[in-house]
Amino acid sequence: MLEGVHVETNLYGNCVQFIHTDLRTWFNTNVPETQDKSSGEIAKTLGIAEPKGNIHNPLFDVRSVLMGLRELVLCRHVKNPLLVDIK
């Protein structure tokens, strides 16, 4: 698991509960400049180094989102949207 990004998987019997988080709304709320941007443009919009590759390539886009998450959570101290309270 990458530093600063934490996801808990909840096991109930033989199935895994997946938790949905709306990252677009989270990014737009914390960095309004990300509105109308695609997932592959997040890193560039935040002014951090972009991953290597081409926009709209799934791996490039997810790396851009991860880099944005890390920037906001670790450097700008925004609450991590992937932390959930599991009861």
Buried (B, 14 or more C-beta within 10 A) or exposed (E): EEEBBEEEEEEEEEEEEEEEEEBBEBBBEBBEEBEEBBBBBBBBBBEBEBBEBEBEEEEBBEBBBBBBBBBBBEEEEBEBBBEBEEE
